[in-house]
Amino acid sequence: MTLPYTVENNDITMMIVQHTRRSTGRRNASTHSTDCMRKAPGGQNSWPSPSTPIISGQPFRIKYLEAVYAHIAQFSGVLHWNGEQILNWYVTRDKRGEQ
């Protein structure tokens, strides 16, 4: 199984390669992406947020990642799942014959 992946929202791309400011990079890419997807018509949407503990988990960066999750969590119907949870949902759904 493969999961969707966005290079643009990856902390390595934003902070290490593009040298985006901590205060705007993760927040802007993440909140703009989720706001856009939330408004998309119908269907289920998946928004991957690739984060590297050695980068986004640093004490001087973690508050920006926490702000992104706080923004996303304010909307109903949003689930925060890791890859294993997504896989378990998919396998269970597939066994039930759902599409």
C-alpha positions in Angstrom: 0.0 0.0 0.0 1.2 3.5 -0.7 0.0 6.7 0.9 -0.3 10.1 -0.6 2.7 12.3 -0.1 3.3 16.0 -0.7 6.9 17.1 -1.1 5.8 20.7 -0.8 4.5 20.2 2.7 7.5 18.2 3.8 9.5 19.9 6.5 12.8 18.9 4.8 11.7 20.6 1.6 10.4 23.7 3.4 13.0 24.3 6.1 16.2 22.7 4.9 16.1 23.0 1.1 14.0 26.1 0.6 15.1 27.8 3.8 11.5 29.0 4.5 11.0 30.9 7.7 9.8 28.8 10.5 7.0 31.1 11.4 5.4 31.1 7.9 6.5 28.0 6.0 4.8 25.2 7.8 1.8 27.3 8.8 1.1 28.7 5.4 1.6 25.5 3.4 -0.4 23.5 5.9 -3.3 25.8 6.7 -3.7 26.8 3.0 -3.7 23.2 1.9 -6.2 22.0 4.5 -8.5 25.0 4.0 -8.5 24.3 0.2 -9.2 20.6 0.7 -11.9 21.2 3.3 -13.8 23.3 0.7 -13.5 20.7 -2.1 -16.8 19.3 -3.2 -17.7 15.8 -2.0 -15.6 12.7 -1.2 -13.0 12.0 1.3 -9.7 13.9 1.2 -6.3 13.0 2.5 -3.7 15.5 3.3 -0.3 14.1 4.3 1.8 16.2 6.6 5.3 14.7 6.4 7.2 15.8 9.5 10.6 14.8 10.7 11.2 14.8 14.4 14.8 16.0 14.0 13.5 19.1 12.1 9.9 20.0 13.1 10.3 18.5 16.6 13.0 20.9 17.6 12.0 23.2 20.5 12.3 26.3 18.4 10.0 24.8 15.6 7.5 22.6 17.4 5.1 25.5 18.3 4.5 26.1 14.6 3.6 22.4 14.0 1.3 22.5 17.0 -0.4 25.6 15.6 -1.0 23.7 12.3 -2.7 20.8 14.1 -4.7 23.2 16.3 -6.0 24.9 13.1 -6.9 21.6 11.5 -8.5 20.2 14.6 -11.1 23.0 14.8 -13.1 21.5 11.9 -15.6 18.7 12.5 -15.0 15.4 10.7 -11.2 15.8 10.6 -9.2 12.7 11.6 -5.6 12.8 12.6 -4.3 9.3 11.6 -0.8 7.9 11.1 0.0 5.5 8.3 -0.8 2.4 10.3 -4.3 3.8 11.2 -5.0 4.5 7.6 -3.9 1.1 6.5 -6.1 -0.6 9.2 -9.1 1.5 8.1 -8.5 0.6 4.4 -8.1 -3.2 5.1 -11.2 -3.3 7.3 -13.2 -1.3 4.7 -12.0 -3.5 1.9 -13.1 -6.7 3.8 -16.6 -5.2 4.3 -16.9 -4.6 0.6 -17.1 -0.8 0.9 -15.9 1.5 -1.8 
